[in-house]
Amino acid sequence: MRISYWAAAISDFSIAILVLIPERMGLAEIEYPMGLLSVIAFSWGVLLLIADRQPFERRWILIPTILVVALLTAVRIIFGLNGTIEFSTGLFLYGLVLILLMAYSYQCANKLVSTNK
């Protein structure tokens, strides 16, 4: 359970940093939306670390996190396939593994909580 929170949080912190590097984004200089994404990614990482303090009680945070990772993975696939960015099989697999890990953690946590009631 805690691995799910930490893996997603580390990913968010990485995105928060990498998105501020214009060359990584295929741009010559930083743009306003890059700053917005950085703040959102950093904030979501902090949210996941807070959820990690009470992992079972705050397991619900995995649901929107799964949605965010799925949407980010989908956007990366779409932009990779249309040639805007280079398609990365590794990043695709990382997103997929992260989604599966969080879904599995959420399911296990729900079973554990329901059996303890």
C-alpha positions, 0 to 999 in steps of 0.5 A, a space after each residue: 500500500 505504502 509503495 503505491 503512495 511513494 511510487 506515485 509521489 516520486 513520479 509527481 516530484 519528478 514531473 514537477 522538476 522535469 516539466 520546468 526544463 524547456 529542452 525536455 518539453 521540446 521548447 526553447 524557453 519556459 512557458 506559463 503552462 509548464 509552471 502550472 503543471 509543475 505546481 499541480 504535480 508537486 502538490 499532488 505528490 505532497 497529497 500522496 505523502 500525507 495520505 501515506 501517514 494513514 494509508 488505509 483510512 486515506 486509500 480513496 486518494 488512490 482512485 483519483 491518482 489512478 485517473 491522473 496517471 491513466 490520463 497522463 499515460 494516454 496523453 503521452 501515447 497520443 502525442 507520441 503516436 502523432 509525432 509531437 514527442 518521441 514515443 517511449 515504451 518504457 514510460 508507457 510501461 511505467 504508467 501501466 505498472 503504476 496504475 496496476 500497483 495502485 489498483 491492486 493496493 486499493 483492492 487489497 486495502 478495501 478487503 482488509 478494511 472490510 474483514 476487520 469490521 
